[in-house]
Amino acid sequence: MEEELKEKLFRDKTIGWEKVSDVEKEEINKVSKSYMDFLNKSKTEREFIKEAIKLADENGYRDIMTFETLRPGDKVYFINRKKSMYLAIIGEKPIEEGLHIIGSHVDSPRLDLKPNPLYEDGGLAYFKTHYYGGIKKYQWTAIPLSMHGVIVKTNGDVVEINIGEDEDDPIFTITDLLPHLAQEQMEKKLKNGIDGEDLSILIGSVPFTNEDKKIPEAVKLNILNILNQKYGITEEDLTSAEIELVPEFKARTLGLDGSMVAAYGQDDKVCAYTSLHAMMELENVKNTAVCILSDKEEIGSMGNTGMESHMFDFFISEILNKLGVNKPNLLDKVFCFSKMLSSDVDAGFDPLYATVSDKTNAGFIGKGISLNKYTGSKGKSGASDANAEYVAWVRNVLEKHNIRYQVAELGKVDIGGGGTIAYIIANKGADVIDCGVPVLSMHAPYEVTSKFDIYSAYKTYKAFWEE
């Protein structure tokens, strides 16, 4: 009697793997493998969008600007400056009944080159960097780094850079101080052990030689000569470049049981990929389905490729125009009747650092998709707090499709906090809840997720759009 009552009334706390069939385990590994393959080609936001366009084109999507009119079933996308993307499938219901939106971001913490990055010191050549997003700076020293991005010349020519991913490529690194001489460094607080200005990338040591005379900054000159011969650029061209340094590590299966994924940039590419993957399998939808792949979330969603810009509104307005239904205030009405999953990652409970979490309200690795009713910090400052009715609606979708989920918050009250793009769409009037994959070592050069949770995210996003 007691056990039956517990089973009826208690929340299910079992690990998701305990109830997985052999058939479902195969599907979990299949989705995770495709995710890892995609991730290894998409370490930056530009690369992710480039691969997303390929996938969309292969699955019948077209640039919305090529359509004169739209009708139910049409698959469209819009590319915002090659760094963010919006996709949609036009639904059967009138669009004024609202959209079903899933929004993630494709930027991740990294190191960006400064506008004037190249210098020489002590016979070594370096690139100066400015870190992007919230990082622990010490984690970025003494690891292999690869270089990705674009250099745009004044004549409009674009040079793509990808150095360090191929086995035959050189890699880069940031040196650290040996323990024998690090007494003063090790007395510092952890956050001050490495200064931001010391995150310089070691890129060369061979001087350009001339038998007739000694050349000042000869190592720097040799580096510029190599860049000029390979890419046709000069030092000044680096001022109109977007070059990112990211960990060279490949996405790999983690654990003797093969249950996890270790990779750079899983915040938030794990949610971006699973939502994109799910959308490629949609056909007929009731409400118009929208997938957001946004940029700049890690630095506040500002700028014309971030969610604070009006570019997403422009995309939805184009849909309204090409459906032939647009009228004053319709855009506002559409948003007010829309539902959204802000598909951003959650902080997974880590037993090694248990003191920062409320164990009864934490997201656990391997227990399914994690719902965050609110984020923010301290007294929910900066949070988008989903109303109870909407939380219940989302729970109903998950339970109807037998999808494992957990409801959590980001750490103990007053410990810290965080935010997502949820508040931006909520401010337009939509119902929004954060819904993503729990991650260990979030924002580190190598993050950890569960394959079960990755699969749960994919199933969740597909079920939401098909509702």
C-alpha positions in Angstrom: 0.0 0.0 0.0 2.7 2.4 1.0 4.8 1.7 -2.1 1.8 2.1 -4.4 1.0 5.5 -2.8 4.6 6.6 -3.2 4.5 5.6 -6.9 1.3 7.5 -7.3 2.3 10.7 -5.4 6.0 11.1 -5.5 7.9 12.7 -8.3 9.8 10.1 -10.4 13.5 10.6 -9.6 14.9 7.6 -11.6 17.7 8.1 -14.1 16.3 8.1 -17.7 18.5 5.3 -18.8 16.8 2.9 -16.5 13.7 2.8 -18.7 15.3 2.9 -22.1 14.7 0.0 -24.5 17.4 -1.4 -26.8 15.6 0.2 -29.8 15.5 3.6 -28.1 19.1 3.3 -27.1 20.0 2.9 -30.7 18.0 6.0 -31.6 19.7 7.9 -28.8 23.2 7.0 -30.1 22.2 7.8 -33.6 21.0 11.3 -32.7 24.0 11.9 -30.5 26.4 10.8 -33.3 24.8 13.2 -35.8 25.0 16.0 -33.1 28.7 15.4 -32.6 29.5 15.3 -36.3 27.6 18.6 -36.7 29.4 20.2 -33.8 32.8 19.3 -35.1 32.0 21.4 -38.2 30.3 24.2 -36.4 32.5 25.6 -33.6 31.6 29.2 -34.3 28.3 31.0 -34.9 29.2 31.6 -38.6 30.1 27.9 -39.1 26.9 26.8 -37.4 24.7 29.0 -39.6 26.6 27.8 -42.7 25.9 24.2 -41.9 22.3 25.0 -40.9 21.7 26.5 -44.3 23.0 23.3 -46.0 20.7 21.2 -43.9 17.7 23.4 -44.5 18.3 23.5 -48.3 18.6 19.7 -48.3 15.2 19.5 -46.6 13.2 21.7 -48.8 13.6 25.1 -47.1 14.1 28.3 -49.2 15.1 31.8 -48.4 11.9 33.8 -47.7 13.1 36.6 -50.0 12.6 34.2 -53.0 8.9 33.8 -52.2 6.3 36.2 -53.5 3.4 34.5 -51.6 3.2 31.9 -48.9 0.8 29.2 -48.1 0.5 26.4 -45.4 3.3 23.9 -45.7 5.9 26.3 -47.1 9.3 26.1 -45.5 11.3 29.3 -45.3 14.3 30.8 -43.6 16.1 34.1 -43.3 19.8 34.6 -42.8 20.8 37.6 -40.6 24.4 38.6 -41.6 25.6 35.0 -41.7 25.5 34.8 -37.8 21.9 34.2 -37.0 19.0 32.5 -38.7 15.2 32.1 -38.4 13.3 29.2 -40.0 9.6 28.6 -40.3 7.0 26.1 -41.6 3.7 27.8 -42.3 0.9 26.2 -40.3 -2.6 25.2 -41.2 -4.2 27.5 -38.6 -4.5 31.2 -39.2 -1.3 32.8 -38.1 -3.1 35.3 -35.8 -3.7 32.3 -33.5 0.0 32.5 -32.7 3.3 30.9 -33.4 5.0 28.0 -31.8 8.6 29.2 -31.4 11.7 27.5 -30.2 14.7 29.8 -29.7 18.3 29.0 -29.0 21.7 30.7 -29.5 24.7 29.6 -31.5 27.4 31.8 -30.0 29.6 30.4 -27.2 32.3 31.8 -24.9 35.6 32.2 -26.8 38.6 34.4 -27.4 38.3 37.1 -30.2 41.3 38.7 -31.8 41.7 42.4 -30.9 41.4 44.9 -33.9 45.2 45.3 -33.9 46.3 41.9 -32.6 49.8 41.1 -33.9 52.9 41.9 -31.9 56.4 40.5 -31.1 58.1 40.2 -27.8 61.2 38.3 -26.7 61.6 36.7 -30.1 58.1 35.3 -30.1 55.0 36.5 -32.2 51.6 36.8 -30.5 48.0 37.7 -31.3 46.3 39.8 -28.6 42.7 38.7 -27.7 39.6 40.0 -26.0 37.6 37.2 -24.3 33.9 36.9 -25.3 31.3 35.9 -22.7 31.7 34.6 -19.2 34.8 32.5 -18.9 37.2 31.3 -16.2 40.3 32.8 -17.8 42.7 30.2 -16.3 40.9 27.4 -18.1 42.0 28.8 -21.5 45.8 28.5 -20.9 48.0 25.6 -21.9 45.3 23.9 -24.1 45.3 23.5 -27.9 43.4 26.2 -29.7 42.2 26.5 -33.3 41.6 29.7 -35.3 38.3 30.3 -37.1 36.7 33.3 -38.8 36.8 35.8 -41.7 39.0 38.6 -42.9 37.2 41.1 -45.1 39.3 43.3 -47.4 38.2 46.8 -48.4 37.4 45.6 -51.9 34.8 43.2 -50.4 36.8 40.0 -50.8 36.2 37.6 -47.9 39.0 35.3 -46.7 37.8 32.4 -44.6 40.1 31.2 -41.8 40.1 27.7 -40.3 43.4 26.6 -38.9 44.0 23.9 -36.3 41.1 21.4 -36.9 42.9 19.3 -39.5 45.5 16.9 -38.2 48.1 18.4 -40.6 47.4 22.0 -39.4 49.4 23.8 -36.7 47.5 24.6 -33.5 47.9 27.6 -31.1 48.1 28.0 -27.3 48.3 30.4 -24.4 51.3 29.7 -22.2 51.1 29.5 -18.5 53.7 30.0 -15.7 55.6 27.0 -14.4 54.8 26.0 -10.8 58.4 26.5 -9.7 58.1 30.3 -10.4 54.3 30.7 -9.7 54.4 31.4 -6.0 53.0 34.9 -6.4 50.5 33.8 -9.0 49.2 31.0 -6.8 48.6 33.4 -3.9 46.1 35.3 -6.0 42.3 34.7 -6.0 41.4 32.2 -8.7 39.6 34.8 -10.8 42.8 36.9 -10.9 45.3 34.2 -11.6 45.3 35.1 -15.3 44.6 38.7 -16.4 42.5 39.3 -19.5 45.4 41.1 -21.2 47.6 38.1 -20.7 45.4 35.9 -22.9 47.8 36.3 -25.9 48.0 33.5 -28.4 51.5 32.2 -29.3 51.7 32.0 -33.1 55.3 31.9 -34.2 59.1 32.1 -33.4 61.0 32.1 -36.7 62.4 35.5 -37.9 62.4 36.7 -41.4 66.0 36.7 -42.4 68.1 39.0 -44.6 71.9 38.4 -44.7 72.7 42.0 -45.4 71.1 43.6 -42.3 69.3 43.0 -39.0 65.5 43.4 -39.3 63.5 44.8 -36.4 60.4 42.7 -35.5 61.6 40.0 -37.8 59.3 37.3 -36.3 56.3 39.5 -36.8 57.4 40.2 -40.3 57.7 36.5 -41.0 54.2 35.9 -39.7 52.8 38.7 -41.9 54.7 37.3 -44.9 53.2 33.9 -44.3 49.7 35.4 -44.0 50.2 37.5 -47.2 51.4 34.5 -49.2 48.6 32.2 -48.1 45.7 34.7 -47.9 46.8 37.8 -49.7 46.3 40.1 -46.6 48.3 42.8 -44.9 48.4 43.7 -41.2 45.8 46.4 -41.8 43.3 43.9 -43.1 43.2 42.4 -39.6 41.3 45.5 -38.5 38.3 44.3 -40.5 38.4 40.7 -39.4 36.4 38.5 -37.1 38.8 35.8 -35.9 37.9 33.5 -33.0 40.1 31.2 -31.0 38.3 28.1 -29.8 39.4 24.8 -28.2 40.8 22.4 -30.8 39.1 19.5 -28.9 36.8 17.3 -31.0 33.3 16.3 -29.7 33.7 12.9 -28.3 31.8 10.2 -26.5 32.6 10.4 -22.7 32.6 7.5 -20.2 33.2 3.8 -20.2 29.5 3.3 -20.7 29.4 5.7 -23.7 26.6 7.7 -22.0 27.8 11.3 -22.4 29.2 13.8 -24.8 32.2 16.0 -24.2 32.6 19.0 -26.5 33.3 22.7 -26.7 30.4 25.0 -27.2 27.5 22.8 -26.0 26.1 25.9 -24.5 24.0 26.4 -26.5 24.7 24.4 -29.6 23.2 21.3 -28.0 19.8 23.0 -27.9 20.3 24.7 -31.3 21.2 21.5 -33.0 18.4 19.4 -31.5 15.8 22.0 -32.4 17.2 22.3 -35.9 17.3 18.6 -36.3 13.7 18.3 -35.0 12.5 20.9 -37.4 14.0 19.1 -40.4 11.6 16.2 -39.6 8.4 18.4 -39.5 5.9 18.3 -42.3 2.4 19.5 -41.6 2.0 21.7 -38.5 -1.1 23.3 -37.0 0.4 26.5 -35.7 3.2 28.1 -37.7 6.5 26.6 -36.4 9.4 28.9 -35.9 13.0 28.1 -35.1 15.4 30.8 -33.9 19.2 30.4 -34.1 20.4 33.6 -32.5 23.7 35.3 -31.9 25.3 37.4 -29.1 23.4 35.8 -26.2 26.6 35.3 -24.3 27.1 39.1 -24.2 23.5 40.2 -23.6 21.8 39.5 -27.0 22.7 43.1 -28.1 23.6 44.1 -31.7 21.8 43.5 -35.0 22.4 39.7 -34.9 21.2 39.4 -31.3 17.6 38.9 -30.2 17.3 42.5 -29.0 17.4 43.6 -32.6 14.3 44.0 -34.8 15.5 41.5 -37.3 13.3 38.7 -36.0 10.2 41.0 -36.1 11.2 41.7 -39.7 11.2 38.0 -40.5 7.7 37.5 -39.0 6.4 40.6 -40.7 7.7 39.2 -44.1 5.7 36.1 -43.4 2.5 38.1 -42.7 3.1 40.2 -45.8 3.6 37.1 -48.0 0.6 35.4 -46.6 -1.4 38.5 -47.6 -2.9 39.0 -44.1 -0.8 41.8 -42.7 -2.6 44.8 -41.1 -1.9 47.3 -38.4 -1.0 45.7 -35.0 -1.2 42.1 -36.4 2.4 41.5 -35.5 1.8 42.4 -31.9 -1.3 40.2 -31.8 0.6 37.2 -33.3 3.3 37.5 -30.6 0.7 37.9 -27.8 -0.9 34.6 -28.8 2.4 32.7 -29.3 4.0 30.0 -27.3 7.8 29.6 -26.9 10.4 27.3 -25.6 13.6 29.2 -24.8 15.9 26.3 -25.6 18.9 27.2 -23.5 21.0 24.9 -21.4 20.6 24.4 -17.6 23.4 23.9 -15.0 23.6 20.2 -14.3 24.0 19.1 -10.7 27.6 18.3 -10.0 28.3 16.2 -6.8 31.8 17.6 -6.7 30.4 21.1 -6.3 27.1 20.3 -4.5 27.2 23.3 -2.2 26.1 25.7 -4.9 22.9 23.8 -5.7 19.6 23.1 -4.0 19.6 19.4 -4.7 15.8 19.3 -4.6 15.5 21.9 -7.3 18.5 21.1 -9.5 18.7 19.7 -13.1 20.4 16.3 -13.2 22.4 14.7 -16.0 20.6 11.8 -17.5 17.1 12.7 -16.2 15.7 14.3 -19.3 15.0 17.8 -20.5 15.2 20.5 -17.9 12.5 23.2 -17.5 13.4 26.4 -15.8 10.3 28.3 -14.8 12.5 31.3 -14.1 16.2 32.2 -14.2 17.6 35.6 -13.1 19.5 36.1 -9.9 18.8 36.6 -6.2 15.2 37.8 -6.0 14.5 36.6 -9.6 16.1 39.8 -10.9 16.1 39.9 -14.7 14.0 36.7 -14.9 11.2 35.8 -17.3 8.9 33.9 -14.9 6.6 31.5 -16.8 3.0 31.5 -15.5 1.6 28.3 -13.9 -0.9 27.8 -16.7 1.8 27.7 -19.4 4.0 25.4 -17.3 1.1 23.0 -17.0 0.5 23.2 -20.8 4.1 22.3 -21.5 4.0 19.5 -18.9 1.0 18.1 -20.6 2.8 18.0 -24.0 5.8 16.2 -22.4 3.7 13.6 -20.5 1.4 12.9 -23.5 4.5 12.0 -25.5 6.1 10.1 -22.6 9.1 12.4 -22.5 11.2 12.5 -19.4 11.6 16.0 -17.9 12.6 17.8 -14.7 11.8 21.2 -13.3 14.8 23.0 -11.9 16.4 26.4 -11.2 20.0 27.6 -11.6 21.7 27.1 -8.3 20.9 28.2 -4.8 19.2 31.5 -4.0 21.8 34.3 -3.6 24.6 32.1 -5.1 24.5 33.6 -8.6 22.2 33.2 -11.5 21.9 33.7 -15.2 19.7 34.6 -18.1 18.6 33.6 -21.6 16.7 35.1 -24.5 13.4 34.1 -22.8 12.6 37.6 -21.5 13.0 39.2 -25.0 10.2 37.2 -26.6 8.1 37.3 -23.3 8.3 41.1 -23.5 6.5 40.8 -26.9 3.6 39.1 -25.1 4.3 35.4 -25.8 4.2 32.6 -23.2 7.8 31.5 -22.6 9.6 28.9 -20.5 13.3 28.0 -20.6 13.7 24.4 -21.7 17.1 22.8 -22.3 19.8 20.2 -21.6 21.6 20.1 -18.3 25.4 20.7 -18.7 28.4 20.0 -16.5 31.4 22.4 -16.7 29.3 25.0 -18.5 31.3 27.7 -20.2 34.5 25.7 -19.8 36.5 24.7 -22.9 35.1 21.2 -22.6 31.5 20.8 -21.5 29.6 17.6 -20.7 26.1 16.5 -21.5 24.1 13.2 -21.3 23.1 11.5 -24.6 19.8 10.7 -23.0 19.1 14.4 -22.4 20.2 15.3 -25.9 17.6 12.8 -27.2 15.0 14.1 -24.8 15.6 17.6 -26.1 15.1 16.5 -29.7 11.9 14.7 -28.8 10.6 17.6 -26.7 11.1 20.2 -29.5 9.5 17.9 -32.1 6.5 17.3 -29.8 6.1 21.0 -29.1 5.9 21.9 -32.8 3.6 19.1 -33.6 1.1 20.0 -30.8 
